[in-house]
Amino acid sequence: FLALNKGIKKAEISFGFFGGLLAFFAEFDFNNNRIQVFNGGLPSCLIYSALDNKITALPSRHVPLGIVPLVNLNDTIVLHEVKEGDRLYAWSDGIIEALNSSGEMFTEQRLLKL
């Protein structure tokens, strides 16, 4: 994450680019039944537990990459235990902000009903 953040900051200086990179990374460790998540600016992802039919939200805990200098970057990874049958759901804001023909946003509430 530090290298990506540095590269984005460098592009900002070199090309006058301003902005950040929304980033979501998930590393699955099937041997130890866990998942590591970095969410930088995207909507909360969800973990569905098949064992107890429970949904856990993992909100974004980071700003998009390239927004803050390296010294201020929070690169903490969220660790979550999972079991066989659990599911991870992640999406971009493009889904929940999509408009229908009446100009209404799809919204996260509608997505969660699916």
C-alpha positions in Angstrom: 0.0 0.0 0.0 2.9 2.3 0.8 4.4 1.8 -2.7 1.0 2.5 -4.4 0.4 5.5 -2.3 3.9 6.9 -3.1 3.3 6.3 -6.9 0.0 8.1 -6.9 1.5 11.0 -4.9 4.4 11.1 -7.4 2.0 11.2 -10.4 0.2 14.1 -8.7 3.4 16.1 -8.5 4.7 15.1 -12.0 1.5 15.5 -14.0 -0.6 17.9 -11.9 -3.0 15.0 -11.2 -5.1 15.4 -8.1 -7.2 12.7 -6.6 -6.9 9.3 -5.1 -7.3 5.7 -6.0 -10.2 3.9 -4.3 -8.7 0.6 -3.3 -10.0 -2.7 -2.0 -7.6 -5.6 -1.3 -8.6 -9.0 0.3 -6.2 -11.8 1.0 -7.7 -15.2 1.8 -5.9 -17.5 4.1 -7.7 -20.8 3.7 -5.3 -22.7 5.9 -6.0 -20.5 8.9 -9.6 -19.6 8.1 -9.2 -15.9 7.9 -9.3 -13.0 5.5 -7.3 -9.8 5.6 -9.0 -6.7 4.2 -7.8 -3.2 3.2 -10.6 -0.9 2.1 -9.6 2.6 1.0 -12.7 4.7 0.3 -15.1 2.1 -1.1 -18.5 1.2 0.5 -18.4 -1.3 3.4 -17.9 -4.9 2.3 -19.9 -7.6 4.0 -19.0 -11.0 5.3 -21.9 -13.5 5.4 -21.5 -16.2 8.0 -23.1 -19.4 6.9 -22.9 -21.0 10.3 -25.2 -18.5 12.1 -26.7 -16.7 9.1 -25.2 -13.4 10.3 -23.8 -10.5 8.2 -20.8 -8.4 9.4 -20.0 -5.1 7.8 -16.4 -4.2 7.3 -16.4 -0.4 6.7 -13.7 1.5 4.9 -11.1 2.5 7.5 -8.8 4.3 5.1 -8.9 7.2 2.7 -8.3 6.5 -1.0 -4.6 5.9 -1.8 -2.7 9.1 -2.8 -4.7 11.4 -0.7 -2.4 11.7 2.3 1.4 11.7 2.5 3.2 8.4 3.3 3.8 9.5 6.9 0.1 9.9 7.5 -1.1 6.8 5.6 -3.0 4.3 7.8 -2.2 1.0 6.2 -3.8 -1.2 8.9 -5.3 -4.4 7.7 -8.5 -5.7 9.2 -8.3 -9.4 10.0 -11.5 -11.4 10.1 -12.0 -15.1 10.9 -14.1 -17.1 8.4 -15.4 -20.6 8.1 -16.3 -22.9 5.2 -19.4 -21.6 3.5 -18.8 -17.9 4.5 -19.0 -15.3 1.7 -17.4 -12.0 1.1 -19.4 -9.3 -0.8 -17.7 -6.2 -2.0 -18.8 -3.6 -4.6 -17.9 -0.2 -5.8 -19.9 3.0 -5.3 -20.8 2.8 -9.0 -23.4 0.1 -8.2 -25.2 1.9 -5.4 -25.0 5.3 -7.2 -26.3 4.0 -10.5 -29.5 5.8 -11.7 -32.6 4.2 -13.1 -34.7 5.9 -15.8 -36.4 8.1 -13.2 -33.1 9.4 -11.9 -33.3 7.5 -8.6 -30.1 6.0 -7.2 -30.0 2.2 -6.7 -28.8 2.7 -3.1 -27.1 0.4 -0.7 -30.4 -0.5 1.0 -31.7 -1.9 -2.3 -28.5 -3.9 -2.8 -28.7 -5.4 0.6 -32.3 -6.6 -0.1 -30.9 -8.8 -2.9 
